[in-house]
Amino acid sequence: MITHVKSKKEKVALNLYTRLMRSTNVVSEKMHLHLRDHQLTISQFGVLEAIYHLGPLCQKDLGKKILKTSGNITLVIDNLEKRNLVVREKDPADRRRFTINLTPKGTDLIKKIFPKHSKITESIFSVLNTEEQNQLGELLKKLGMKNM
């Protein structure tokens, strides 16, 4: 049997990766469980939340904001549009471009869901004190920026 001898740095990095992925899965599951009650996917919620907080956005900007490809964001918006939660509007400055906006039904839904989402977020991260939360945020930012 052939074994791969790992350096101490490799072992530490692999262990860290495993912990990060487990934490990500647990946090994601807890964060998004309540969306099922509203028949929303994580991506659909992301679109509603982004527009709710940032105002109308074009599909390209929405895709960047919620980390989705152009093809995927089109499908997400199509499905939200079918449910009358968002509407595509022609950009008056550029007729080739559409801006995505919330409908009154979409606004009502995100206003209803977001407070619970915020409380869940606070609860999940309450295992860390404020200093630890800030430190984790900085470390994750550093990790993300270094690997872009």
DSSP file (Angstrom, degrees, kcal/mol; ACC not computed):
  #  RESIDUE AA STRUCTURE BP1 BP2  ACC     N-H-->O    O-->H-N    N-H-->O    O-->H-N    TCO  KAPPA ALPHA  PHI   PSI    X-CA   Y-CA   Z-CA
    1    1 A M              0   0    0      0, 0.0     2,-0.5     0, 0.0     0, 0.0   0.000 360.0 360.0 360.0 132.4    0.0    0.0    0.0
    2    2 A I        -     0   0    0      2,-0.0     2,-0.4     0, 0.0     0, 0.0  -0.794 360.0-167.3 -95.0 130.6    1.3    3.4   -1.0
    3    3 A T        -     0   0    0     -2,-0.5     2,-0.7     2,-0.0     0, 0.0  -0.904  19.1-130.6-117.0 148.5    0.9    6.2    1.5
    4    4 A H        -     0   0    0     -2,-0.4     2,-0.6     2,-0.0    -2,-0.0  -0.860  19.4-142.4 -96.5 117.5    1.3    9.9    0.9
    5    5 A V        -     0   0    0     -2,-0.7     2,-0.3     1,-0.0    -2,-0.0  -0.707  20.2-154.2 -81.4 119.1    3.5   11.4    3.6
    6    6 A K        -     0   0    0     -2,-0.6     2,-0.1     1,-0.1    -1,-0.0  -0.717  10.8-123.9 -97.1 143.7    2.0   14.8    4.3
    7    7 A S     >  -     0   0    0     -2,-0.3     4,-2.4     1,-0.1     5,-0.2  -0.348  31.1-106.8 -73.3 164.6    4.0   17.7    5.7
    8    8 A K  H  > S+     0   0    0      1,-0.2     4,-2.5     2,-0.2     5,-0.2   0.896 122.8  53.5 -59.7 -40.0    2.9   19.3    8.9
    9    9 A K  H  > S+     0   0    0      1,-0.2     4,-2.6     2,-0.2    -1,-0.2   0.904 108.4  49.5 -62.4 -41.2    1.7   22.4    6.9
   10   10 A E  H  > S+     0   0    0      2,-0.2     4,-3.0     1,-0.2     5,-0.2   0.933 111.1  49.3 -62.5 -45.6   -0.4   20.1    4.6
   11   11 A K  H  X S+     0   0    0     -4,-2.4     4,-2.4     1,-0.2    -2,-0.2   0.918 112.7  47.1 -60.4 -44.6   -2.0   18.4    7.6
   12   12 A V  H  X S+     0   0    0     -4,-2.5     4,-2.5     2,-0.2    -1,-0.2   0.930 114.1  47.6 -62.8 -45.4   -2.9   21.7    9.2
   13   13 A A  H  X S+     0   0    0     -4,-2.6     4,-2.6     2,-0.2    -2,-0.2   0.911 113.0  47.7 -63.8 -43.3   -4.3   23.1    5.9
   14   14 A L  H  X S+     0   0    0     -4,-3.0     4,-2.2     2,-0.2    -1,-0.2   0.896 112.9  48.8 -65.4 -39.6   -6.3   19.9    5.3
   15   15 A N  H  X S+     0   0    0     -4,-2.4     4,-2.3    -5,-0.2    -2,-0.2   0.909 112.0  49.2 -64.6 -42.4   -7.7   19.9    8.8
   16   16 A L  H  X S+     0   0    0     -4,-2.5     4,-2.8     2,-0.2    -2,-0.2   0.911 109.7  51.8 -62.9 -43.2   -8.6   23.6    8.5
   17   17 A Y  H  X S+     0   0    0     -4,-2.6     4,-2.7     2,-0.2     5,-0.2   0.928 109.5  49.6 -59.3 -45.9  -10.3   23.0    5.2
   18   18 A T  H  X S+     0   0    0     -4,-2.2     4,-2.4     1,-0.2    -1,-0.2   0.920 112.7  47.0 -60.8 -44.8  -12.4   20.2    6.7
   19   19 A R  H  X S+     0   0    0     -4,-2.3     4,-2.6     2,-0.2    -1,-0.2   0.911 111.9  50.8 -63.6 -42.5  -13.4   22.4    9.7
   20   20 A L  H  X S+     0   0    0     -4,-2.8     4,-2.7     2,-0.2    -2,-0.2   0.926 112.2  46.3 -61.6 -45.5  -14.2   25.3    7.4
   21   21 A M  H  X S+     0   0    0     -4,-2.7     4,-2.5     2,-0.2    -2,-0.2   0.905 112.9  49.1 -66.7 -41.6  -16.4   23.1    5.1
   22   22 A R  H  X S+     0   0    0     -4,-2.4     4,-2.4    -5,-0.2    -2,-0.2   0.935 113.6  46.8 -62.3 -45.4  -18.2   21.5    8.1
   23   23 A S  H  X S+     0   0    0     -4,-2.6     4,-2.9     1,-0.2     5,-0.3   0.918 111.5  51.6 -61.8 -43.6  -18.9   24.9    9.6
   24   24 A T  H  X S+     0   0    0     -4,-2.7     4,-2.7    -5,-0.2     5,-0.2   0.918 111.0  47.7 -59.6 -44.8  -20.1   26.3    6.3
   25   25 A N  H  X S+     0   0    0     -4,-2.5     4,-2.3     2,-0.2    -1,-0.2   0.915 113.9  46.1 -64.4 -43.7  -22.5   23.4    5.9
   26   26 A V  H  X S+     0   0    0     -4,-2.4     4,-2.4     2,-0.2     5,-0.2   0.943 115.7  45.4 -64.8 -48.0  -23.9   23.7    9.4
   27   27 A V  H  X S+     0   0    0     -4,-2.9     4,-2.9     1,-0.2     5,-0.2   0.931 113.8  49.7 -61.7 -46.2  -24.3   27.5    9.2
   28   28 A S  H  X S+     0   0    0     -4,-2.7     4,-2.0    -5,-0.3    -1,-0.2   0.914 110.9  49.1 -60.7 -44.2  -25.8   27.3    5.7
   29   29 A E  H  X S+     0   0    0     -4,-2.3     4,-1.1    -5,-0.2    -1,-0.2   0.937 115.8  42.8 -61.6 -46.8  -28.4   24.7    6.8
   30   30 A K  H  < S+     0   0    0     -4,-2.4     4,-0.4     1,-0.2     3,-0.2   0.886 114.6  51.3 -66.6 -38.7  -29.4   26.7    9.9
   31   31 A M  H  < S+     0   0    0     -4,-2.9    -1,-0.2    -5,-0.2    -2,-0.2   0.838 119.1  33.5 -66.8 -34.1  -29.5   30.0    8.0
   32   32 A H  H >X S+     0   0    0     -4,-2.0     3,-1.2    -5,-0.2     4,-0.5   0.438  86.1  95.5-110.3   0.0  -31.7   28.8    5.2
   33   33 A L  G >< S+     0   0    0     -4,-1.1     3,-1.2     1,-0.3     4,-0.4   0.886  83.7  57.2 -57.4 -40.2  -34.0   26.3    6.7
   34   34 A H  G >4 S+     0   0    0     -4,-0.4     3,-0.7     1,-0.3     4,-0.3   0.685  91.2  72.2 -67.5 -17.9  -36.7   28.9    7.2
   35   35 A L  G X4>S+     0   0    0     -3,-1.2     5,-2.0     1,-0.2     3,-1.5   0.795  84.2  68.1 -68.9 -26.1  -36.7   29.7    3.4
   36   36 A R  G X<5S+     0   0    0     -3,-1.2     3,-1.6    -4,-0.5    -1,-0.2   0.849  89.0  64.2 -60.6 -33.8  -38.4   26.4    2.7
   37   37 A D  G < 5S+     0   0    0     -3,-0.7    -1,-0.3    -4,-0.4    -2,-0.2   0.738 110.1  39.0 -61.4 -21.3  -41.5   27.7    4.5
   38   38 A H  G < 5S-     0   0    0     -3,-1.5    -1,-0.3    -4,-0.3    -2,-0.2   0.201 113.3-116.0-113.2  12.3  -41.7   30.3    1.7
   39   39 A Q  T < 5 +     0   0    0     -3,-1.6     2,-0.4     1,-0.2    -3,-0.2   0.885  67.7 143.3  51.9  44.6  -40.7   28.0   -1.2
   40   40 A L      < -     0   0    0     -5,-2.0    -1,-0.2     4,-0.0     2,-0.2  -0.917  44.1-141.1-115.0 140.3  -37.5   30.0   -1.8
   41   41 A T     >  -     0   0    0     -2,-0.4     4,-2.5    -3,-0.1     5,-0.2  -0.470  33.7-105.8 -84.4 167.8  -34.1   28.8   -2.8
   42   42 A I  H  > S+     0   0    0      1,-0.2     4,-2.4     2,-0.2     5,-0.1   0.908 123.1  49.6 -59.7 -42.1  -30.9   30.3   -1.3
   43   43 A S  H  > S+     0   0    0      2,-0.2     4,-2.1     1,-0.2    -1,-0.2   0.901 109.4  50.4 -66.2 -40.9  -30.3   32.1   -4.6
   44   44 A Q  H  > S+     0   0    0      1,-0.2     4,-2.4     2,-0.2    -2,-0.2   0.924 111.7  47.9 -63.3 -43.7  -33.9   33.4   -4.8
   45   45 A F  H  X S+     0   0    0     -4,-2.5     4,-3.1     1,-0.2     5,-0.2   0.918 108.9  55.3 -60.9 -42.6  -33.6   34.8   -1.3
   46   46 A G  H  X S+     0   0    0     -4,-2.4     4,-2.4     1,-0.2    -2,-0.2   0.890 108.6  47.5 -57.7 -41.8  -30.2   36.3   -2.2
   47   47 A V  H  X S+     0   0    0     -4,-2.1     4,-2.4     2,-0.2     5,-0.3   0.944 114.0  46.2 -65.3 -48.4  -31.8   38.2   -5.1
   48   48 A L  H  X S+     0   0    0     -4,-2.4     4,-2.4     1,-0.2    -2,-0.2   0.923 115.1  47.2 -60.1 -44.5  -34.7   39.5   -3.1
   49   49 A E  H  X S+     0   0    0     -4,-3.1     4,-2.2     2,-0.2     5,-0.2   0.900 111.1  50.9 -65.6 -42.0  -32.4   40.5   -0.2
   50   50 A A  H  X S+     0   0    0     -4,-2.4     4,-2.8    -5,-0.2     5,-0.4   0.933 114.4  43.0 -62.7 -46.3  -30.0   42.3   -2.5
   51   51 A I  H  X S+     0   0    0     -4,-2.4     4,-2.2     1,-0.2    -1,-0.2   0.894 111.9  55.2 -67.4 -38.8  -32.7   44.3   -4.3
   52   52 A Y  H  < S+     0   0    0     -4,-2.4    -1,-0.2    -5,-0.3    -2,-0.2   0.904 120.1  30.6 -59.6 -42.8  -34.4   45.0   -0.9
   53   53 A H  H  < S+     0   0    0     -4,-2.2    -2,-0.2    -5,-0.1    -1,-0.2   0.774 132.6  30.2 -90.1 -28.0  -31.2   46.5    0.5
   54   54 A L  H  < S-     0   0    0     -4,-2.8    -3,-0.2     1,-0.3    -2,-0.2   0.597 101.7-126.2-108.3 -13.9  -29.5   47.9   -2.5
   55   55 A G     <  -     0   0    0     -4,-2.2    -1,-0.3    -5,-0.4    -2,-0.1  -0.335  61.4 -10.6  89.9-179.5  -32.4   48.9   -4.8
   56   56 A P        -     0   0    0      0, 0.0     2,-0.3     0, 0.0    45,-0.2  -0.191  69.5-177.4 -55.4 138.6  -33.0   47.8   -8.4
   57   57 A L  E     -A  100   0A   0     43,-1.5    43,-3.4     3,-0.0     2,-0.1  -0.952  27.5-110.7-135.4 154.1  -30.0   46.1  -10.0
   58   58 A C  E  >  -A   99   0A   0     -2,-0.3     4,-2.4    41,-0.3     5,-0.2  -0.457  38.3-106.8 -78.7 161.6  -29.2   44.7  -13.4
   59   59 A Q  H  > S+     0   0    0     39,-0.7     4,-2.8     1,-0.2     5,-0.2   0.883 118.8  54.7 -56.8 -41.8  -28.9   40.9  -13.8
   60   60 A K  H  > S+     0   0    0      1,-0.2     4,-2.0     2,-0.2    -1,-0.2   0.922 110.5  45.0 -60.2 -45.6  -25.1   41.1  -14.2
   61   61 A D  H  > S+     0   0    0      2,-0.2     4,-2.4     1,-0.2    -1,-0.2   0.879 112.5  51.8 -67.5 -37.9  -24.7   43.0  -10.9
   62   62 A L  H  X S+     0   0    0     -4,-2.4     4,-2.4     2,-0.2    -2,-0.2   0.924 108.3  51.8 -62.4 -44.0  -27.1   40.7   -9.1
   63   63 A G  H  <>S+     0   0    0     -4,-2.8     5,-2.8     1,-0.2     4,-0.5   0.913 111.8  46.0 -59.0 -44.2  -25.1   37.7  -10.3
   64   64 A K  H ><5S+     0   0    0     -4,-2.0     3,-0.7     3,-0.2    -1,-0.2   0.905 111.3  53.4 -64.2 -41.1  -21.9   39.2   -9.0
   65   65 A K  H 3<5S+     0   0    0     -4,-2.4    -2,-0.2     1,-0.2    -1,-0.2   0.887 119.7  31.2 -64.0 -40.8  -23.6   40.1   -5.7
   66   66 A I  T 3<5S-     0   0    0     -4,-2.4    -1,-0.2    -5,-0.1    -2,-0.2   0.246 112.1-113.7-106.0  13.7  -24.9   36.6   -5.0
   67   67 A L  T < 5 +     0   0    0     -3,-0.7     2,-0.3    -4,-0.5    -3,-0.2   0.907  67.1 138.9  60.9  49.1  -22.0   34.7   -6.8
   68   68 A K      < -     0   0    0     -5,-2.8    -1,-0.2    -6,-0.1    -2,-0.1  -0.921  53.1-112.5-123.2 150.2  -24.0   33.2   -9.6
   69   69 A T     >  -     0   0    0     -2,-0.3     4,-2.8     1,-0.1     5,-0.2  -0.281  34.9-106.1 -72.7 164.6  -23.2   32.8  -13.3
   70   70 A S  H  > S+     0   0    0      1,-0.2     4,-1.6     2,-0.2     5,-0.1   0.885 121.0  49.0 -61.9 -38.8  -25.2   34.7  -15.9
   71   71 A G  H  > S+     0   0    0      2,-0.2     4,-1.5     1,-0.2    -1,-0.2   0.910 113.6  45.8 -66.7 -41.6  -27.1   31.6  -17.0
   72   72 A N  H  > S+     0   0    0      1,-0.2     4,-2.3     2,-0.2    -2,-0.2   0.902 110.4  51.9 -69.3 -41.5  -28.0   30.7  -13.4
   73   73 A I  H  X S+     0   0    0     -4,-2.8     4,-2.5     1,-0.2     5,-0.2   0.850 106.0  56.6 -66.0 -32.5  -29.1   34.2  -12.4
   74   74 A T  H  X S+     0   0    0     -4,-1.6     4,-2.7    -5,-0.2    -1,-0.2   0.931 109.0  45.9 -61.8 -45.5  -31.4   34.3  -15.4
   75   75 A L  H  X S+     0   0    0     -4,-1.5     4,-2.4     2,-0.2    -2,-0.2   0.911 111.9  51.3 -64.1 -43.3  -33.1   31.1  -14.2
   76   76 A V  H  X S+     0   0    0     -4,-2.3     4,-2.0     1,-0.2    -2,-0.2   0.933 113.5  44.3 -59.7 -46.5  -33.4   32.4  -10.7
   77   77 A I  H  X S+     0   0    0     -4,-2.5     4,-2.7     2,-0.2    -2,-0.2   0.896 110.0  55.8 -67.5 -40.2  -34.9   35.7  -11.9
   78   78 A D  H  X S+     0   0    0     -4,-2.7     4,-2.2     1,-0.2    -1,-0.2   0.929 110.0  46.4 -54.7 -46.2  -37.3   33.8  -14.3
   79   79 A N  H  X S+     0   0    0     -4,-2.4     4,-1.1     1,-0.2    -1,-0.2   0.870 112.8  48.2 -68.8 -36.8  -38.6   31.8  -11.4
   80   80 A L  H  <>S+     0   0    0     -4,-2.0     5,-2.6    -5,-0.2     6,-0.7   0.876 110.9  52.0 -68.1 -36.3  -39.0   34.8   -9.1
   81   81 A E  H ><5S+     0   0    0     -4,-2.7     3,-1.7     1,-0.2    -2,-0.2   0.887 104.1  56.4 -66.6 -39.5  -40.8   36.6  -12.0
   82   82 A K  H 3<5S+     0   0    0     -4,-2.2    -1,-0.2     1,-0.3    -2,-0.2   0.820 108.2  48.8 -60.7 -30.9  -43.2   33.7  -12.4
   83   83 A R  T 3<5S-     0   0    0     -4,-1.1    -1,-0.3    -5,-0.1    -2,-0.2   0.352 115.9-118.6 -89.7   5.1  -44.1   34.1   -8.8
   84   84 A N  T < 5S+     0   0    0     -3,-1.7    22,-0.4     2,-0.2    21,-0.3   0.849  81.2 120.8  59.9  37.2  -44.7   37.8   -9.3
   85   85 A L  S   <S+     0   0    0     -5,-2.6    18,-2.0     1,-0.2     2,-0.3   0.694  75.5  20.4 -99.7 -25.7  -41.9   38.7   -6.7
   86   86 A V  E     -B  102   0A   0     -6,-0.7     2,-0.4    16,-0.3    16,-0.2  -0.922  65.6-152.6-136.4 164.3  -39.7   40.6   -9.2
   87   87 A V  E     -B  101   0A   0     14,-2.5    14,-2.4    -2,-0.3     2,-0.5  -0.999  15.1-132.1-138.4 140.7  -40.1   42.4  -12.4
   88   88 A R  E     -B  100   0A   0     -2,-0.4     2,-0.4    12,-0.2    12,-0.2  -0.803  27.8-173.5 -89.6 130.7  -37.7   43.1  -15.2
   89   89 A E  E     -B   99   0A   0     10,-2.9    10,-3.6    -2,-0.5     2,-0.1  -0.984  28.5-110.3-126.8 136.8  -37.8   46.7  -16.4
   90   90 A K  E     -B   98   0A   0     -2,-0.4     8,-0.2     8,-0.2     5,-0.1  -0.403  34.1-118.3 -63.5 136.8  -36.0   48.2  -19.4
   91   91 A D  E >   -B   94   0A   0      6,-2.8     3,-0.8     3,-0.6     6,-0.3  -0.670  16.0-147.6 -75.6 120.1  -33.2   50.6  -18.3
   92   92 A P  T 3  S+     0   0    0      0, 0.0     3,-0.2     0, 0.0    -1,-0.2   0.789  98.3  51.1 -62.0 -26.1  -34.1   54.0  -19.7
   93   93 A A  T 3  S+     0   0    0      1,-0.3     2,-0.3     2,-0.0    -2,-0.0   0.732 124.8  22.7 -82.0 -22.8  -30.4   54.8  -20.1
   94   94 A D  E X   - B   0  91A   0     -3,-0.8     3,-2.0     3,-0.2    -3,-0.6  -0.833  63.5-162.7-148.8 102.9  -29.6   51.6  -22.0
   95   95 A R  E 3  S+     0   0A   0     -2,-0.3    -1,-0.1     1,-0.3    -2,-0.0   0.674  90.5  61.7 -64.4 -17.3  -32.4   49.7  -23.9
   96   96 A R  E 3  S+     0   0A   0     -6,-0.1     2,-0.4    -5,-0.0    -1,-0.3   0.623  96.7  74.6 -80.2 -12.0  -30.4   46.5  -24.1
   97   97 A R  E <   -     0   0A   0     -3,-2.0    -6,-2.8    -6,-0.3     2,-0.4  -0.806  65.8-154.4-109.8 141.0  -30.2   46.3  -20.3
   98   98 A F  E     - B   0  90A   0     -2,-0.4   -39,-0.7    -8,-0.2     2,-0.4  -0.905   6.6-147.7-112.4 142.1  -32.9   45.3  -17.9
   99   99 A T  E     -AB  58  89A   0    -10,-3.6   -10,-2.9    -2,-0.4     2,-0.5  -0.888  14.2-138.2-104.9 138.4  -33.1   46.3  -14.2
  100  100 A I  E     +AB  57  88A   0    -43,-3.4   -43,-1.5    -2,-0.4     2,-0.3  -0.849  28.0 174.7-100.1 129.1  -34.6   43.9  -11.7
  101  101 A N  E     - B   0  87A   0    -14,-2.4   -14,-2.5    -2,-0.5     2,-0.2  -0.923  32.2-105.0-131.8 155.2  -37.0   45.4   -9.2
  102  102 A L  E     - B   0  86A   0     -2,-0.3   -16,-0.3   -16,-0.2   -17,-0.1  -0.540  28.4-138.8 -75.6 143.4  -39.2   44.0   -6.4
  103  103 A T     >  -     0   0    0    -18,-2.0     4,-2.9    -2,-0.2     5,-0.2  -0.496  35.1 -99.2 -85.6 169.0  -42.9   43.9   -7.0
  104  104 A P  H  > S+     0   0    0      0, 0.0     4,-2.5     0, 0.0     5,-0.2   0.897 128.8  51.5 -56.4 -38.3  -45.2   44.8   -4.0
  105  105 A K  H  > S+     0   0    0    -21,-0.3     4,-2.1     2,-0.2   -20,-0.2   0.903 110.8  47.9 -64.6 -41.1  -45.6   41.1   -3.4
  106  106 A G  H  > S+     0   0    0    -22,-0.4     4,-2.5     2,-0.2     5,-0.2   0.898 111.4  50.2 -65.6 -41.6  -41.8   40.6   -3.4
  107  107 A T  H  X S+     0   0    0     -4,-2.9     4,-2.3     1,-0.2     5,-0.2   0.930 110.7  49.3 -62.0 -46.2  -41.3   43.6   -1.1
  108  108 A D  H  X S+     0   0    0     -4,-2.5     4,-1.5    -5,-0.2    -2,-0.2   0.904 112.0  49.4 -60.1 -41.7  -43.9   42.2    1.4
  109  109 A L  H  X S+     0   0    0     -4,-2.1     4,-2.5     2,-0.2     5,-0.2   0.941 112.8  44.0 -65.8 -48.2  -42.3   38.8    1.3
  110  110 A I  H  X S+     0   0    0     -4,-2.5     4,-2.8     1,-0.2    -1,-0.2   0.863 111.6  54.5 -68.4 -33.8  -38.7   40.0    2.0
  111  111 A K  H  < S+     0   0    0     -4,-2.3    -1,-0.2    -5,-0.2    -2,-0.2   0.843 112.7  44.9 -64.4 -32.3  -40.0   42.4    4.7
  112  112 A K  H  < S+     0   0    0     -4,-1.5     4,-0.5    -5,-0.2    -2,-0.2   0.891 120.6  37.7 -76.3 -42.0  -41.6   39.4    6.3
  113  113 A I  H >X S+     0   0    0     -4,-2.5     4,-2.1     1,-0.1     3,-0.6   0.873 102.1  68.6 -81.0 -39.8  -38.7   37.0    6.0
  114  114 A F  H 3X S+     0   0    0     -4,-2.8     4,-2.8     1,-0.2     5,-0.2   0.850  93.2  55.7 -60.2 -41.8  -35.6   39.2    6.6
  115  115 A P  H 3> S+     0   0    0      0, 0.0     4,-2.1     0, 0.0    -1,-0.2   0.915 111.5  45.5 -57.1 -41.0  -36.1   40.0   10.3
  116  116 A K  H <> S+     0   0    0     -3,-0.6     4,-2.5    -4,-0.5    -2,-0.2   0.919 112.0  52.2 -65.8 -42.0  -36.2   36.2   11.1
  117  117 A H  H  X S+     0   0    0     -4,-2.1     4,-2.2     1,-0.2    -1,-0.2   0.906 109.7  49.5 -58.9 -43.0  -33.2   35.7    8.9
  118  118 A S  H  X S+     0   0    0     -4,-2.8     4,-2.3     2,-0.2    -1,-0.2   0.899 110.5  49.3 -64.3 -42.2  -31.3   38.4   10.8
  119  119 A K  H  X S+     0   0    0     -4,-2.1     4,-2.4    -5,-0.2    -2,-0.2   0.888 109.9  51.7 -65.6 -39.3  -32.2   36.9   14.2
  120  120 A I  H  X S+     0   0    0     -4,-2.5     4,-2.7     2,-0.2    -2,-0.2   0.921 109.5  50.9 -62.3 -43.5  -31.1   33.5   13.0
  121  121 A T  H  X S+     0   0    0     -4,-2.2     4,-2.2     1,-0.2    -2,-0.2   0.940 110.6  48.2 -58.5 -48.8  -27.8   35.0   11.9
  122  122 A E  H  X S+     0   0    0     -4,-2.3     4,-0.6     1,-0.2    -1,-0.2   0.904 112.5  49.3 -59.6 -42.5  -27.3   36.7   15.2
  123  123 A S  H >< S+     0   0    0     -4,-2.4     3,-0.8     1,-0.2     4,-0.3   0.918 109.7  50.5 -64.3 -45.5  -28.1   33.4   17.1
  124  124 A I  H >< S+     0   0    0     -4,-2.7     3,-0.8     1,-0.2    -1,-0.2   0.919 115.9  41.0 -60.2 -44.8  -25.7   31.3   15.0
  125  125 A F  H >< S+     0   0    0     -4,-2.2     3,-1.8     1,-0.2    -1,-0.2   0.466  88.2  92.9 -86.4  -0.2  -22.8   33.7   15.5
  126  126 A S  T <<  +     0   0    0     -3,-0.8    -1,-0.2    -4,-0.6    -2,-0.1   0.643  68.8  75.8 -69.0 -12.1  -23.5   34.3   19.2
  127  127 A V  T <  S+     0   0    0     -3,-0.8     2,-0.4    -4,-0.3    -1,-0.3   0.681  95.0  60.8 -69.0 -15.4  -21.1   31.5   20.1
  128  128 A L  S <  S-     0   0    0     -3,-1.8     2,-0.0    -4,-0.0     0, 0.0  -0.901  89.2-127.1-109.6 140.0  -18.4   34.0   19.2
  129  129 A N     >  -     0   0    0     -2,-0.4     4,-2.6     1,-0.1     5,-0.2  -0.284  38.0 -93.9 -75.9 174.0  -18.1   37.3   21.1
  130  130 A T  H  > S+     0   0    0      1,-0.2     4,-2.4     2,-0.2     5,-0.2   0.888 126.4  50.5 -58.2 -42.6  -17.9   40.6   19.2
  131  131 A E  H  > S+     0   0    0      1,-0.2     4,-2.5     2,-0.2    -1,-0.2   0.916 111.8  47.8 -62.6 -43.1  -14.1   40.6   19.0
  132  132 A E  H  > S+     0   0    0      2,-0.2     4,-3.0     1,-0.2     5,-0.2   0.888 110.3  52.4 -65.9 -38.6  -14.1   37.0   17.7
  133  133 A Q  H  X S+     0   0    0     -4,-2.6     4,-2.4     2,-0.2    -2,-0.2   0.928 111.8  45.9 -62.2 -44.4  -16.7   37.8   15.1
  134  134 A N  H  X S+     0   0    0     -4,-2.4     4,-2.3     2,-0.2    -2,-0.2   0.908 113.5  49.5 -63.7 -42.0  -14.7   40.7   13.9
  135  135 A Q  H  X S+     0   0    0     -4,-2.5     4,-2.5     2,-0.2    -2,-0.2   0.922 111.4  48.4 -63.6 -45.0  -11.5   38.6   13.8
  136  136 A L  H  X S+     0   0    0     -4,-3.0     4,-2.8     1,-0.2     5,-0.3   0.913 110.1  53.1 -61.7 -42.2  -13.2   35.8   11.9
  137  137 A G  H  X S+     0   0    0     -4,-2.4     4,-2.2    -5,-0.2    -1,-0.2   0.919 110.7  46.2 -58.6 -44.7  -14.6   38.3    9.5
  138  138 A E  H  X S+     0   0    0     -4,-2.3     4,-2.5     2,-0.2    -1,-0.2   0.899 113.1  49.6 -66.2 -40.9  -11.1   39.7    8.8
  139  139 A L  H  X S+     0   0    0     -4,-2.5     4,-2.5     2,-0.2    -2,-0.2   0.909 112.3  47.2 -65.1 -42.4   -9.6   36.3    8.5
  140  140 A L  H  X S+     0   0    0     -4,-2.8     4,-2.6     2,-0.2    -1,-0.2   0.889 111.8  51.0 -66.5 -38.6  -12.2   35.1    6.0
  141  141 A K  H  X S+     0   0    0     -4,-2.2     4,-2.8    -5,-0.3     5,-0.2   0.931 111.1  48.4 -62.0 -45.4  -11.8   38.4    4.0
  142  142 A K  H  X S+     0   0    0     -4,-2.5     4,-2.4     2,-0.2    -2,-0.2   0.918 112.2  48.9 -61.4 -44.6   -8.1   37.8    3.9
  143  143 A L  H  X S+     0   0    0     -4,-2.5     4,-1.2     1,-0.2    -1,-0.2   0.912 114.3  45.7 -62.1 -43.8   -8.6   34.2    2.8
  144  144 A G  H  < S+     0   0    0     -4,-2.6    -2,-0.2     1,-0.2    -1,-0.2   0.895 114.6  46.2 -68.1 -41.2  -11.0   35.2    0.1
  145  145 A M  H >< S+     0   0    0     -4,-2.8     3,-1.2     1,-0.2    -2,-0.2   0.879 109.6  54.5 -70.4 -37.9   -8.9   38.1   -1.2
  146  146 A K  H 3< S+     0   0    0     -4,-2.4    -1,-0.2     1,-0.2    -2,-0.2   0.813 112.7  43.8 -65.1 -30.3   -5.7   36.1   -1.3
  147  147 A N  T 3<        0   0    0     -4,-1.2    -1,-0.2     1,-0.2    -2,-0.2   0.167 360.0 360.0-106.0  18.3   -7.3   33.4   -3.4
  148  148 A M    <         0   0    0     -3,-1.2    -1,-0.2    -4,-0.0    -2,-0.1   0.461 360.0 360.0 -81.2 360.0   -9.2   35.6   -5.9
